[in-house]
Amino acid sequence: MNKPPLIKPASETQITIAGAGPVGALLAVILGRKGYNINLLESRPDSRQHDIYQGKSINIALSDRGWLALESVGIADQVRQAAIPMKKRVMHAVDGTITEQAYGKDDQAIWSVSRAGINEQLLDLAEKETSVELHFQKRLTHVDFNTASASFSFDTPQSKSHIEIAADYTFGADGAFSKVRRLAQETPRFSYSQSFMPQSYIELSIPANENETGDARFKMEKEALHIWPRKDFMLIALPNPDGTFTCTLFLNYESKNKDEHSFSNLKDRNSVVNFFNENFADAMPLLETPIDDFMAKSANPLFLVNVDPWVINNKVALIGDAAHAMVPFYGQGMNCGFEDCRELGELIDEYEGEWPEIFSAYQKRRKINADAITELARRNFIEMSELSADSNFQLQKKIEAKFHQLHPELWVPLYSMVTFCPHLPYSQALKIGDQQKIIMSQIMQIPDIANCWQDEFIYLKLQQLVHNHFKKEEKKDV
């Protein structure tokens, strides 16, 4: 009697993906091209036919890790056509003074892209795969973590209906508020924690210049991420191709004392007007209706999620924000999710479709890196809201950039490691960045550093400190 093959062929393998956002759509493309039969389900209507974003121009930052994943499915050039490079930070001080800080070398940038646009382009790509089926307005209600079957509800003209979809494997790609993750909390030995940042946020907008075309439509410098850093709070603005800017105000939800600004204590219109005029005077002529928007909108929370394991029973796995929701201060949320998909695709090839091995390696490789970028993102609020406006911090960045230019083999700034080194694991970037912080603290203590920072002895000292550090690390390894 012939024994069944140990590994089921891809063409006979059914995979359910819950969530058709950018990560779920990209995952469907990658798995579909490997021959797997994919059911991609989304609770919302198809954004290509319905305005599920209610006219909002929500944009996100795409960097090299995200581009690498998009290149792997051949859609990077198409996405780039509607993306805007942001080559630097532009900091707006309270008094209107403007300073700048390049993100990397001349040709390096993070890119402002439309979340809706990139989602729709990936859905179009997924729809072209013959083994991928898309289903919209199907709300997940149940997952069997032993069999990977999942139930979904949907509305018909007469009543509510349910369907059950059998699968060999199911992926929860359903975002920061993942239903798959919530259901997984009922399984044995599933650890889950959620922590909130003190800050919440609302979105504001800067309209385009009317009756203008091209770059003249933009009221501020186009190829930059604009920041109004105010220590405990900040306003940021990202450009859109239509000349508008999508702005986000990050502010403590509650006040530690009566004099501290927060969403909770800014309730009456006069206090909101005074808050904006005192802190964002130069932005007020640019913003569309900031006071009305502040009064009308509810503040959205910022939270971090830690989950272990990401894979349950070698049948159901979490991916993207469902596995590692993080705060947006490093602009890596979607980039990390895209990297999850790309590396999963590589693991499928490496382990030749043997899913228990694939899942084990996926959990081991991705969780440590997601934990690292989640921590870096949490820390980066301080850099953006407080340190970016600090002259010593700006000087430190100049010294690091020059040393990197002189000795790229010895030093790559942390931001560049995270943003422009897509093959370097986040966990390694975090470890190296912590070591660099110790070294730079010694450099910044050199007397009169503000006036002598370009002198040769500074960089010889840096070189010596780095070599000494390498020697210590080598002794540890021995």
Buried (B, 14 or more C-beta within 10 A) or exposed (E): EEEEEEEBEBEEBBBBBBBBBBBBBBBBBBBBBBBBBBBBBBBBEBBBEEEBBEEEBBBBBBBBBBBBBBBBBEBBEEBBEBBBBBBBBBBBEBEEEEEEBBBBBEEBBBBBBBBBBBBBBBBEBBBEBEBBBBBBBBBBBEBBBEBBBBBBBBEEEEEEEEEEBEBBBBBBBBBBEBBBBBBBEEBEEBEEEEEEBBBBBBBBBBBBEEEEEEEEBBBBBBBBBBBBBBEBBBBBBBBBBEBBBBBBBBBBBEBEEEEEBBBBBBEEEEEBBEBBEEBBBBBEEBBEEBBEBBBEBEBEEBBBBBBEBBBBBBBBBBBBBBBBBBBBBBBBBBBBBBBBBBBBBBBBEEBEBBBEBBBBBBBEBBBBBBBBBBBBBBBBBEBBBBBBBBEEBBBBBBBBBBBBEEBEEBBBBBBBBBBBBBEBBBBBBBEBBEBBEEBBEEBBEBEEBEEEBEEEEBBEBBBEBBEEBEEEEEEEEE
